[in-house]
């Protein structure tokens, strides 16, 4: 018998599931995620899920919304981005300045479309950039112009970073083989920002498992629903983007016998929507799109929006409620660990109206960099939070300078150092009696503070919030259906489309139009808030909803029922020059051949070998490789024109698991 442990660390809850190959699910648990120390939530969930005495566990697998939430909320660690051979205008309007705090260095070098040097690599400039930025960054990202066709400059700079520093470094060609220099730079920058966050998570899990005597291999779910060894995840955390949602899709399909559906996973921070056809999630070959960022990460085609039970509530200039995209800690949950905030909320309610009332700030994780890396105001804020949450009003009283305090707080929040607590949809459903896993008293006081400011009553306010969540979730689902149906991506400028969808979903629009939508596939609801919101949403869209048993831990189930899949894509270019040689583009350089068939044979053998190596490194046991060859040929004036060849190797295998003791002997499973 093989026993597998699945863990999912979400933005709000940490789930654990114990499965064996004979009896199925033998234990589940859900605990609050403790973002300041994830090991606490993991320990609470796993210990509750484990029976007594605990079984011998052969594999531990983790799915996590860590990367997705960090990208959606704009969080991450400070990085240096080294761009080789790029011109500054190449990355205009990409938002890379914001991701890197303007720590972008353009280094002469790079290659041409024919994979030749466009100019020699300026190794002195690279050295100077690395030494200058190292004291201020937690990771480096390197991307070279046409680096996927010839990665030699990227590899030289990577070796230099490792020689001069102990800072993690990632190259663009390691994450994608696709051409698109700006997107490749964005993807590798996002990966670098996530490395310290992923390192902290994996370290905490390993420390906890060691205390429990669990010595099984640790896997992490990728964005396409497959698995990889935790050591690989430490290098390529961006590949875990949409890990949690992908696991929920796999878990939802495991729990429901449905071939065609939309899986909606509503969590604390995001709502994630995936189309399923023929029992498999649709894959997005263009790359995962998360929080407005288009990446080159191959993942399940999941539409992610910053909407969840713990989303921040705001009011626009017209008085309309806006939910998300930033996650805050619900007051009902904060009061469980810090009951003293109830008294503070009561005093604020009895005092004069204040837009900061009902808002608290707390440390979210430990400070990895020195205190001197923070501004003087940020240092004062950090010190104020040493004994627990502090109300924003109190911070203003203690520190002053409101504008600069806001700016300083935003910087701490962006780097995941502090978190905000405020009234959320989770608090609203506590007040309405639809959900009760926290302090109803704290939620009620938060509702009263909001109602006082808006001139309404508690119940009306909370119902407006719930309706707004349903409306925004409906918009996201309709957009996902349009994207899956016809690759249509409505934007904020599409006023007609926005009006039609709003008229169908929201009775408060006052529209002259009566619009009805009928979704032709059922909704599979996953996540704790699914029951509260998705039944009413399904009614508005004239479809059915299925919320399976164990839906609240579907992510953790999906984490342990997946396999390992690794792809290797090698390109062969057009005949070169007078001699007509064929160039194979490799992850470690290039190689030329006199004939296409010799080039293709070498590429097939190399792709097979690399795919097997990557699958074994990702944690697979026995591996099977499927090879495909695609020749790109077009007809020009009746003649066949050869444009190139792609060799695709796909390695598939089940994870290696620990040897289990059977009747005093050892038996290897999987």
KAHU-V482508 format. One line per field, one symbol per residue. ss: DSSP state (H for helix, E for strand, - for the rest). phi: phi as a letter, one per 20 degrees, with the letter a starting at -180 (. if undefined). psi: psi as a letter, one per 40 degrees, with the letter a starting at -180 (. if undefined). A space follows every 10 residues. Layout:
# KAHU-V482508
ss=???
phi=???
psi=???
This chain:
# KAHU-V482508
ss=--EEEEEEE- --EEEEEEEE ---EEEEEEE EE-----HHH HHHHHHHHH- --------EE EEEE-HHHHH HH------EE EEEE---HHH H----HHHHH ---EEEE--- E-----E--- --HHHHHHHH HHHHHH--EE EEEE------ -HHHHHHHHH HHHH---EEE EHHH------ HHHHHHHHHH HHHHHHHHHH HHHHHHHHHH H-----EEEE E-----EEEH HHHHH-HHHH --HHHHHHHH HHHHH----- EEEEEE---- EEEEEEE--E E-EE----EE --EE----EE -EEEE----- EEEEE----- EEEEEEE-EE HHHHHHH--H HHHHHHHHHH ---------E EEE------- HHH--HHHHH HHHHHHH--E EHHHHHHHH- -HHHHHHHHH HHHH---EEE EE-EHHHHHH H--------H HHHHHHHHHH HHHH---HHH HHHHHHHHHH HHHHHHHHHH HHHHHH---- ----HHHHHH HHHHH-HHH- ---------- -EEEEE---H HHHHHHHHHH ----EE---- HHHHHHHHHH H--EEEEEEE EE---E---- EEEEEE--EE EEE--HHHHH HHHHHHHHHH HHHHHHH--E EEEEEEEEEE EEEEEE--EE EEEEEEEEEE EEEEE----E EE--EEE---
phi=.ddcddccde fddddccdcc fddmfdacac cffdffbgff ffffffffff fdffffeebd ccdbegfgff ffemdqefcd ddddneegff dfmenffffd lmedcedgqn cefemefeaf feffffffff ffegfdcdad cccdflffeb effgffffff gffecdefbc dfffdbdeer gfffffffff fffegfffff ffffffffgf femedfgddc eefenedbfg ffffecfffe gmgggfffff ffffedecec adeddddfdc ddcceccmnc ffeeffofdc lneeddefbg fdedcfcbfd ffdccefene fcdnefeceg ffegffecff fffffffffe effbfefndc cbfdbfefef fffeffffff fgffefdpfc ffgffffedm lgfffffffg ffffemeccd dbfcggffff ffmeabcbef ffffffffff fffemcdgff gfffffffff ffffgfffff fffffclecg dfeeffffff ffffdcfefm ffdddcdcfe cfdeecogfg ffdfffffff dlcdccdffm gfcffffffd decdccdcdd ddefgdlffm fddeedfcqc bdcfcfffff ffffffffff ffffffffoe efcddddccc eecceclmde dedqcddddd dcaeffcffd fclnddcedm
psi=hhhhhhhhha ddihihhhii edebhehiih ihhgddgddd dddddddddh ihiiihhehh hhiieddddd ddefiiihih hhhheiided eieeedddde feghhhhhai iieeeihdii hgdddddddd ddddeeieii hhhihfdddh eddddddddd ddddiehiii ideedieihg dddddddddd dddedddddd dddddddddd deehfiihih hieeeiiiid dddddfddee hedddddddd dddddhghdh ihhhhhaddi hhhhhhhfei ihiheeihhh fehhiehhii ghhhighadf iihihadeeh hhhaehhihi dddddddgee ddddddddde aihheeiehi iihdiihdii deeiiddddd ddddedeaih idddddddda gddddddddd ddddefdiii hihidddddd deeehgfahd dddddddddd dddefaiddd dddddddddd dddddddddd dddddffhgi aeegdddddd dddddheedf iehhhhihhe iihhhiided dddddddddd efaihhgiie defdddddde eiahhhihhh ihiiihadef ihhhhieeai hiididdddd dddddddddd dddddddeei bhhhhhhihh hhhihhfeih hheiihhhhh hhiiihiihi hhfeiihhi.
